[in-house]
């Protein structure tokens, strides 16, 4: 098999890249080691920047998001027993949309299938080869038969634990990492959200977040120890702990119910540089990840594949390598700003193991400044709704 671009990974980043390339007339094949059902079963983020929604519209898959997504004009910060609203739209003219990553993935899968484009699921042992030459290829096994794709370029969209970054010589890549000493315990429940906008809560017992997937489905998180296990957190204990970390109005309006999904996620910041290695490019979590506090993971993947698709279009249509030569630097500029914002939000809202009274007071002072200063709230808003591509 031969194609122009071999994409490793059929998550939302790889699928979006495939649709963008298809819209530019650039042939591509996607390889995914899991089944479609497994990919759709992963519970992930659900907040989209306007730039991400615009990309979905560009490839013709945004209709359901506009119909079912929840547009938010603001966000609430809770501390000291009270809530304070940040008006994102007033500060920036922009909004964010709540629309589950699983739904984005499904919309992109359906569009790819409708266009008759090739996606190889359950591709075992995927390996990018010769990407430091002019003749890259990708090998894989399907139904126990080893196969190979010859291509012009390889796009590694296979996530943090994928094979793409792991295939790069250690001497050719530099990594930067920050591991946070806590995790997020999250549950999904068929209950109406406690508020029509997100609530980020700083509390002496630890961070909490109230968000949603729809008007009838809620997603809640509480900061927990990395040593905790799911079986230590029956639903009753979770709801009791969440209530302790919310303001009284939220407690009074909170509707509880059985969880339909529950998980603990560790938090970390990671960046790998560069994002290009010969004729292989990294995008999304394959190159970087951020704590979910800033809601940037999926949106960074979207901006990466926007830059990469534009660079490849320029290469094929204009016979110019300027875009692919500049891809890494251009993408990393936005990545590091999102990493900074996510780190800042995480540092401001969570209780750290070694945190003393001084640190706790600094957090409250920072939050109080944010909600009382137009300049500070504008800065948060600009980053939260997404910096320009």
C-alpha positions in Angstrom: 0.0 0.0 0.0 1.1 3.5 -0.7 -0.2 6.9 0.5 1.0 10.4 0.9 0.6 10.6 4.7 0.4 7.7 7.1 -1.3 8.7 10.3 -0.7 6.6 13.4 -3.6 6.9 15.8 -7.4 7.2 15.3 -8.1 9.4 18.2 -9.7 12.9 17.6 -6.3 14.4 16.6 -5.5 11.7 14.0 -9.0 11.7 12.6 -9.2 15.5 12.4 -5.9 15.5 10.6 -7.1 12.9 8.2 -10.2 14.9 7.3 -8.3 18.1 6.9 -5.8 16.5 4.6 -8.7 14.9 2.6 -10.3 18.3 2.2 -7.0 19.5 0.7 -6.8 16.5 -1.7 -4.0 14.8 0.2 -4.3 11.0 0.4 -3.9 9.5 3.8 -4.3 6.2 5.7 -4.9 5.9 9.5 -3.6 3.0 11.6 -5.1 2.3 15.0 -4.1 -0.6 17.3 -7.5 -0.7 19.1 -11.0 -1.4 17.9 -13.4 1.5 17.1 -15.5 0.5 20.1 -12.5 0.7 22.4 -11.6 4.2 21.0 -15.1 5.4 21.5 -15.2 3.9 25.0 -12.5 6.2 26.3 -14.0 8.9 28.5 -12.0 12.1 27.9 -12.3 15.9 28.0 -15.3 17.8 26.8 -14.5 21.5 26.5 -13.9 22.9 23.0 -12.3 26.3 22.1 -13.9 28.2 19.2 -10.9 27.4 17.1 -11.5 23.7 17.5 -15.1 24.1 16.7 -14.2 26.1 13.6 -11.9 23.2 12.4 -14.8 20.7 12.9 -17.0 23.0 10.8 -14.2 23.3 8.1 -14.3 19.5 7.6 -18.1 19.3 7.7 -18.6 17.6 11.0 -19.7 20.5 13.3 -23.4 20.3 12.8 -24.1 17.9 15.8 -21.8 19.9 18.0 -23.7 23.1 17.3 -27.0 21.3 17.8 -26.2 19.4 21.0 -23.2 21.3 22.5 -23.5 23.7 25.4 -22.1 27.1 24.7 -20.6 28.8 27.8 -20.0 32.5 28.1 -18.3 32.3 31.5 -16.8 30.2 34.3 -17.0 30.4 38.1 -14.2 30.3 40.6 -15.2 29.3 44.2 -13.1 30.1 47.2 -13.7 31.3 50.7 -17.2 29.8 50.7 -18.4 32.0 47.7 -18.5 31.8 44.0 -17.3 34.5 41.6 -18.1 34.5 37.8 -15.6 35.4 35.2 -17.3 36.6 32.0 -15.3 35.1 29.2 -17.3 36.6 26.4 -17.3 40.1 27.8 -13.5 40.0 28.1 -12.7 38.3 24.8 -15.8 38.2 22.6 -15.4 34.4 22.6 -17.1 31.4 24.2 -16.3 27.8 24.8 -18.4 24.7 24.1 -19.1 21.7 26.2 -19.2 18.7 23.8 -17.7 15.4 24.7 -14.5 14.2 23.1 -16.1 10.9 22.5 -18.8 12.7 20.4 -16.1 14.5 18.5 -14.4 11.2 17.7 -17.7 9.6 16.6 -18.5 12.5 14.3 -15.0 12.3 12.7 -15.2 8.5 12.4 -18.6 8.7 10.6 -17.3 11.4 8.3 -14.2 9.4 7.4 -16.3 6.3 6.7 -18.8 8.3 4.6 -15.9 9.6 2.5 -14.6 6.1 1.9 -11.2 6.8 3.5 -9.0 4.0 4.8 -8.7 3.4 8.5 -7.0 0.1 9.6 -8.2 -0.8 13.1 -6.6 -3.5 15.2 -3.3 -2.9 13.5 -0.7 -4.7 15.7 2.9 -3.8 16.1 2.7 -0.5 14.3 6.2 0.8 13.7 7.4 4.0 11.8 10.5 3.2 9.8 13.1 5.2 7.8 11.5 8.5 8.7 15.0 10.1 8.6 15.2 9.3 4.9 13.2 10.4 1.8 11.3 7.1 1.8 9.5 6.6 5.1 7.3 3.6 5.7 5.1 2.1 8.4 4.9 -1.6 9.1 2.1 -3.3 11.0 0.4 -6.7 11.3 -3.3 -7.3 10.5 -4.8 -10.7 11.1 -1.3 -12.0 11.8 -0.1 -10.9 8.4 2.7 -8.3 8.3 2.0 -5.4 6.0 3.7 -2.1 5.1 2.7 1.3 3.9 5.1 3.4 1.9 4.4 7.1 2.3 5.8 10.6 1.9 5.3 11.6 5.5 4.3 10.0 8.9 2.1 11.8 11.4 2.3 10.4 15.0 -1.0 11.1 16.6 -0.9 8.1 18.8 -0.9 9.6 22.3 1.5 9.9 25.2 2.3 6.1 25.3 2.3 5.6 21.5 5.0 4.2 19.3 5.8 7.4 17.3 7.8 9.3 19.9 9.2 6.1 21.3 10.7 5.4 17.9 12.9 8.6 17.9 16.5 8.2 19.0 16.8 9.6 22.6 19.7 11.8 21.5 17.4 13.5 19.0 14.7 14.6 21.4 14.5 16.6 24.6 11.7 16.2 27.2 10.4 18.4 29.9 8.2 17.1 32.6 6.4 18.1 35.8 4.5 15.4 37.8 1.9 16.7 40.3 1.6 15.0 43.7 -2.1 14.3 43.4 -4.8 13.0 41.0 -8.3 13.7 40.0 -11.1 11.3 41.0 -13.9 11.8 38.5 -17.4 10.4 38.1 -20.0 10.6 35.4 -23.6 10.5 36.5 -27.0 10.8 34.8 -27.9 13.9 36.9 -28.5 17.5 35.9 -25.5 19.8 36.3 -25.3 21.8 39.6 -24.7 24.9 37.6 -25.0 25.9 33.9 -21.3 26.9 33.9 -18.2 25.2 35.2 -17.3 25.7 38.9 -13.6 25.5 39.8 -13.3 25.2 43.6 -10.2 26.0 45.8 -10.8 24.4 49.2 -8.7 23.5 52.2 -9.7 19.9 51.7 -8.5 20.0 48.1 -9.7 21.0 44.6 -13.1 20.2 43.1 -14.6 20.8 39.7 -18.2 20.7 38.6 -18.8 20.3 34.9 -21.1 18.4 32.5 -21.6 16.6 29.3 -25.2 17.5 28.6 -28.2 19.0 30.4 -28.9 15.6 32.0 -25.3 14.2 32.4 -22.8 15.6 34.9 -19.1 15.2 35.3 -17.6 15.9 38.8 -14.0 15.7 40.1 -12.3 15.9 43.4 -8.6 16.1 44.1 -7.3 12.8 45.6 -4.1 11.1 46.6 -2.2 9.2 44.0 -2.3 6.2 46.4 -6.1 6.1 46.3 -8.0 3.3 44.5 -11.5 3.4 43.0 -12.7 0.8 45.5 -12.0 3.2 48.3 -14.4 5.7 46.8 -18.0 4.3 46.7 -20.5 6.8 45.4 -21.7 7.9 48.8 -18.2 8.9 49.9 -17.6 10.8 46.7 -20.7 12.9 46.9 -20.1 13.6 50.6 -16.5 14.8 49.8 -17.7 16.9 46.9 -20.3 18.7 49.1 -17.6 19.5 51.6 -15.6 21.4 48.9 -18.5 23.4 47.4 -20.2 26.6 48.5 -23.6 26.2 50.3 -25.7 27.3 47.2 -24.1 24.5 45.2 -24.5 22.0 48.0 -28.2 22.9 48.2 -28.7 22.5 44.4 -26.5 19.4 43.8 -28.4 16.4 42.5 -26.7 13.1 43.3 -27.1 9.7 41.8 -25.3 6.5 40.8 -22.1 6.9 38.9 -22.0 5.4 35.4 -18.2 5.8 35.1 -15.5 6.4 37.7 -11.8 6.8 37.3 -8.7 8.3 38.9 -6.3 10.2 36.6 -2.8 11.4 37.7 -1.8 14.9 36.7 1.3 15.9 34.8 2.8 18.4 32.4 5.0 17.0 29.6 6.6 18.5 26.4 8.9 16.8 23.9 11.0 18.9 21.5 11.2 19.1 18.6 7.9 17.9 17.0 9.5 17.0 13.7 12.0 14.2 12.9 12.9 14.1 9.3 9.6 13.0 7.6 7.8 12.2 10.8 5.8 14.7 12.8 4.3 14.4 16.3 1.0 16.0 17.2 -1.2 16.1 20.3 -0.4 13.9 23.3 2.4 12.2 21.3 4.4 15.4 21.9 2.8 17.0 24.9 0.3 16.7 27.7 -1.2 19.1 30.2 -3.2 18.7 33.4 -6.9 19.0 32.6 -7.3 22.1 34.8 -7.0 24.4 31.8 -9.0 22.2 29.4 -6.3 22.3 26.8 -5.5 18.7 25.8 -7.8 18.2 22.9 -7.6 21.8 21.9 -3.8 21.6 21.6 -4.1 18.5 19.4 -6.5 20.4 17.2 -4.1 23.4 16.8 -1.2 21.0 16.1 -3.0 19.2 13.3 -4.2 22.6 11.9 -0.6 23.7 11.6 0.5 20.4 10.2 -2.3 20.1 7.7 -1.5 23.7 6.5 2.2 22.8 6.2 1.5 19.7 4.1 -1.0 21.5 1.9 1.7 24.1 1.2 4.2 21.3 0.5 2.0 19.6 -2.1 0.2 22.6 -3.6 2.9 25.2 -3.6 6.0 22.9 -3.7 7.3 24.8 -0.6 8.9 23.1 2.4 8.6 26.3 4.5 5.6 25.1 6.4 6.9 21.7 7.4 10.3 23.2 8.3 8.5 25.7 10.6 5.9 23.3 12.0 7.7 22.4 15.2 8.6 25.9 16.2 5.2 27.2 15.4 3.3 24.5 17.2 5.6 24.6 20.3 5.1 28.3 20.7 1.4 27.7 21.4 2.0 24.5 23.3 4.2 26.2 25.9 1.7 29.0 26.5 -1.0 26.4 27.1 1.4 24.4 29.4 2.1 27.6 31.3 -1.7 28.3 31.7 -2.5 24.8 32.8 0.4 24.8 35.3 -0.8 28.1 36.7 -4.4 27.0 37.0 -3.3 23.8 38.7 -0.9 25.6 41.1 -3.6 28.1 42.1 -6.5 25.7 42.7 -5.0 22.6 44.3 -3.9 21.8 47.8 -0.3 20.6 47.7 1.1 18.1 50.3 3.8 20.5 51.5 1.5 23.6 51.4 1.6 25.7 54.5 -0.6 28.6 55.7 1.5 31.1 53.7 1.0 29.2 50.4 -2.8 28.9 51.1 -3.1 32.6 51.7 -1.2 33.3 48.5 -3.7 31.2 46.6 -6.6 33.0 48.0 -4.9 36.4 47.3 -4.4 35.3 43.7 -8.0 34.2 43.3 -9.3 37.4 44.9 -7.1 39.5 42.6 -8.4 37.5 39.6 -12.1 38.2 40.3 -11.5 41.9 41.3 -9.2 43.0 38.5 -10.4 43.5 35.0 -6.8 43.0 33.6 -6.3 39.8 35.5 -9.7 38.3 34.6 -9.1 39.3 31.0 -5.8 37.5 31.0 -7.4 34.3 32.4 -10.2 34.6 29.9 -7.9 35.0 26.9 -6.1 31.8 27.8 -9.2 29.9 28.8 -11.1 30.5 25.5 -7.9 29.7 23.6 -5.1 31.8 22.2 -5.2 32.4 18.4 -3.9 29.6 16.1 
